[in-house]
Amino acid sequence: MAAMDLFGRRWALRILWELRAGPLGARTLLAHCEGLSSSVLYQRLRELTAGGIIAPSADGYELTRLGVALSHALRPLNEWAITWAQAQEQNDPAEV
């Protein structure tokens, strides 16, 4: 249940999603996550680092081996979200 608590925190999954393609610095993460405050970003980075999901690197922060595995697990959720968003745009109750 601790993992769900961590990933359920605001911005945690978005930060992980942004790191899926490679390391990013804090400023870049802030730019990619419009509306994210620097204090919340640094809190989430500390929590995700403590959980072994990300690690500091020379280029900022990167996914660990566990983080990469989680990133792969998030891809089906992203595909579902795209389908859901398209159904919402079309206002198709059969698809929603």
C-alpha positions in Angstrom: 0.0 0.0 0.0 2.9 2.3 0.5 3.6 2.4 -3.2 0.0 3.5 -3.9 0.4 6.3 -1.3 3.5 7.5 -3.0 2.2 7.4 -6.5 -1.1 8.8 -5.5 0.5 12.0 -4.4 0.0 15.0 -6.6 2.6 15.2 -9.4 4.4 12.0 -8.6 3.3 10.1 -11.7 3.7 13.1 -13.9 7.4 13.4 -12.7 7.9 9.7 -13.4 6.3 10.1 -16.8 8.6 13.0 -17.7 11.7 11.0 -16.7 10.8 8.1 -18.9 12.9 9.3 -21.9 16.0 10.0 -19.8 17.5 12.2 -17.1 16.1 15.7 -16.5 17.1 18.6 -14.3 14.7 20.2 -11.8 14.2 23.3 -14.0 13.3 21.2 -17.0 10.9 19.2 -14.9 9.3 22.4 -13.7 9.0 23.6 -17.3 7.4 20.3 -18.4 4.9 20.3 -15.5 3.0 23.5 -15.8 1.5 24.4 -12.4 4.0 22.4 -10.3 5.7 24.5 -7.7 9.3 24.1 -6.9 8.7 23.2 -3.3 6.3 20.4 -4.3 8.8 19.2 -7.0 11.6 18.9 -4.5 9.4 17.1 -2.0 8.3 14.6 -4.6 11.9 14.2 -5.8 13.0 13.4 -2.3 10.1 10.9 -1.8 10.7 9.2 -5.1 14.5 9.0 -4.4 13.8 7.6 -0.9 11.5 5.0 -2.5 14.3 3.9 -4.9 12.3 4.9 -8.0 14.5 7.8 -9.1 18.1 8.7 -8.4 20.2 11.9 -8.8 22.5 11.9 -11.8 25.0 14.2 -13.4 22.1 15.4 -15.6 19.6 15.9 -12.8 17.3 13.0 -12.0 16.8 9.6 -13.7 14.7 6.5 -13.3 16.3 3.6 -11.4 15.9 0.0 -12.7 12.7 -0.1 -10.6 11.6 3.2 -12.0 12.1 2.0 -15.6 10.0 -1.1 -14.8 7.3 1.2 -13.4 7.5 3.4 -16.5 6.8 0.3 -18.7 3.8 -0.5 -16.4 2.4 3.0 -16.9 2.3 2.8 -20.7 -1.0 0.8 -20.8 -2.5 3.4 -18.5 -1.4 6.2 -20.9 -2.9 4.3 -23.8 -6.2 4.0 -21.9 -6.1 7.8 -21.0 -5.7 8.7 -24.7 -8.7 6.6 -25.6 -10.7 8.1 -22.7 -9.7 11.7 -23.7 -10.8 11.0 -27.3 -14.2 9.6 -26.1 -14.6 12.7 -24.0 -13.9 15.0 -26.9 -16.4 13.2 -29.1 -18.9 13.1 -26.2 -19.5 9.4 -26.9 -21.3 7.9 -23.9 -20.8 4.4 -25.3 -17.1 4.8 -25.0 -17.0 6.6 -21.7 
